């Protein structure tokens, strides 16, 4: 039973410390969050397009070389 009580106490301490640290965080404003989300979305689309084009070109070159 002592181990269970120690585990519960440890969890309470952990979550108390988590709460304390989260209060210290500087959270972004809504406009900063929207701007960052747009940048990430554009980067994902650009990277996806680059990988898609590269894959298509490499696949075409390999088909030419294999024939």
HELIX and SHEET records of a PDB file:
HELIX    1   1 UNK A    2  UNK A   24  1                                  23    
HELIX    2   2 UNK A   30  UNK A   66  1                                  37    
END                                                                             
